[in-house]
Amino acid sequence: MKISQRLQQINRMVGPGYDHIWDCCCDHGLLGMLLLQRNAAPKVHFVDCVAPLMQQLSLELARFFPLQPISNPQNATEQTTTEQTANLQSEWQVHCLDVAALPLAQYGKQAKHLVIIAGVGGELLVELVRSIVANQQSQSDAHSGNDSSNHDLSQGARQLEFILCPVHHNYHVRSALAELGLSLKDEYLLEENQRFYEILHLTQANTSSKTNASSKTAEAVVPLSATGSIMWQGLDADKTRQAKRYLDQTIGHYQRIPEQRMPNKPQIVAAYQHILQQLNC
Ligand SMILES: C[S@@+](CC[C@H](N)C(=O)[O-])C[C@H]1O[C@@H](n2cnc3c(N)ncnc32)[C@H](O)[C@@H]1O
C-alpha cells in the first residue's frame, strides 16, 4: 500500500530511546508498520476505536511481523547482551479503545513513551492529548501521594513525548498544548496533494532544563509557539516559497472568519503576517 509523505515524515521524526511507541488513531496501521519495519522501539502499539479495523490489522501484523517466541534462557547465554539488543525485533500489540484512555501506566513508571496522533481534527486531538496528560498526572500523583494542586511533573513527565499532526486548527492546537505545559522538540511543515500539514514533536520536559535527566543526553527544547518557530528557520529557496504560500493561505483563512466568531482574530492575523514579513526580508 502506498504510504503518504506525511506518514513517512512522521516516521523520520521518530528517534531512538523510546520503550513504547503508540500509533494512535492508526486506521490501517501504516505508520506503525513503518516503525516495526525498522525496529524503532522494543514495542509498537496500534490503537483505534473501530473493532473490525483492529481485527483485520491484527491478522496482517501476525502475517507480516510474526512475534518471536520467548527465547530459551539456555540459548540466551550463547549471545552477548549487545548481540541480543541488536537482533531484537520490535514487538507489537493492537488495542481497540478510545485513545483518551491510553493505558500508559500499565507499563511501569520508568518506561519512556512516544504517543503519535495524526490525521484527526485539531479539537479532537487536543481533547485526546489533554486526557492522556491528565491520566498520567493522576497516576503519578497517586504514586507520589501529591494532591492535584502540587504537581511534580519532573520525573514521570520526562517519560512522555508526543508527535502530533492535526488536520486543520493548528493555531488552536498549539495554544492549547502550550497551556498544558508541553514544549517543542521539533516541528515540520509539509505539503502533500496541495494540502499543508504541521507536524509537532512535543515533550513535557521543561524548557529551562535542557538535559534529560533520565537519559543524561542534552536535548534542545523550546517554548511551543502558537504560530511556529523552528519550522520557519534555515529554509532554502524552495522551502521559503512553500512557507510563504502556506502563510498566505492561513492569513486568508483567518481574514475570512467574522470577528464576532473569533475575537482574537486580529492578533492571529498579525502574528502570521509578522512571520511572512520576516521571510520576505
Ligand atoms: C483518518 S484516520 C487517520 C489515520 C492515520 N493516523 C493517518 O494519519 O493517516 C482517523 C482514525 O482515527 C480513529 N479515531 C477517531 N477518534 C478516535 C478515538 N477517540 N480513539 C481511537 N481512535 C479514534 C478513527 O477510527 C480513524 O480510523
PDBQT file of the ligand as one rigid body, heavy atoms in Angstrom, charges set to zero:
ROOT
HETATM    1  C1  LIG A 301      -8.205   9.481   9.123  1.00  0.00    +0.000 C 
HETATM    2  S1  LIG A 301      -7.759   8.205  10.179  1.00  0.00    +0.000 S 
HETATM    3  C2  LIG A 301      -6.060   8.634  10.493  1.00  0.00    +0.000 C 
HETATM    4  C3  LIG A 301      -5.142   7.508  10.113  1.00  0.00    +0.000 C 
HETATM    5  C4  LIG A 301      -3.656   7.791  10.306  1.00  0.00    +0.000 C 
HETATM    6  N1  LIG A 301      -3.338   8.107  11.680  1.00  0.00    +0.000 N 
HETATM    7  C5  LIG A 301      -3.201   8.895   9.390  1.00  0.00    +0.000 C 
HETATM    8  O1  LIG A 301      -2.754   9.943   9.879  1.00  0.00    +0.000 OA
HETATM    9  O2  LIG A 301      -3.266   8.722   8.171  1.00  0.00    +0.000 OA
HETATM   10  C6  LIG A 301      -8.552   8.617  11.699  1.00  0.00    +0.000 C 
HETATM   11  C7  LIG A 301      -8.746   7.399  12.621  1.00  0.00    +0.000 C 
HETATM   12  O3  LIG A 301      -8.972   7.864  13.939  1.00  0.00    +0.000 OA
HETATM   13  C8  LIG A 301      -9.796   6.934  14.604  1.00  0.00    +0.000 C 
HETATM   14  N2  LIG A 301     -10.320   7.589  15.815  1.00  0.00    +0.000 N 
HETATM   15  C9  LIG A 301     -11.026   8.740  15.883  1.00  0.00    +0.000 A 
HETATM   16  N3  LIG A 301     -11.262   9.063  17.170  1.00  0.00    +0.000 NA
HETATM   17  C10 LIG A 301     -10.691   8.092  17.935  1.00  0.00    +0.000 A 
HETATM   18  C11 LIG A 301     -10.587   7.870  19.343  1.00  0.00    +0.000 A 
HETATM   19  N4  LIG A 301     -11.108   8.715  20.211  1.00  0.00    +0.000 N 
HETATM   20  N5  LIG A 301      -9.920   6.792  19.770  1.00  0.00    +0.000 NA
HETATM   21  C12 LIG A 301      -9.381   5.923  18.881  1.00  0.00    +0.000 A 
HETATM   22  N6  LIG A 301      -9.436   6.084  17.540  1.00  0.00    +0.000 NA
HETATM   23  C13 LIG A 301     -10.095   7.155  17.078  1.00  0.00    +0.000 A 
HETATM   24  C14 LIG A 301     -10.817   6.577  13.536  1.00  0.00    +0.000 C 
HETATM   25  O4  LIG A 301     -11.424   5.347  13.804  1.00  0.00    +0.000 OA
HETATM   26  C15 LIG A 301      -9.929   6.542  12.261  1.00  0.00    +0.000 C 
HETATM   27  O5  LIG A 301      -9.502   5.229  11.972  1.00  0.00    +0.000 OA
ENDROOT
TORSDOF 0
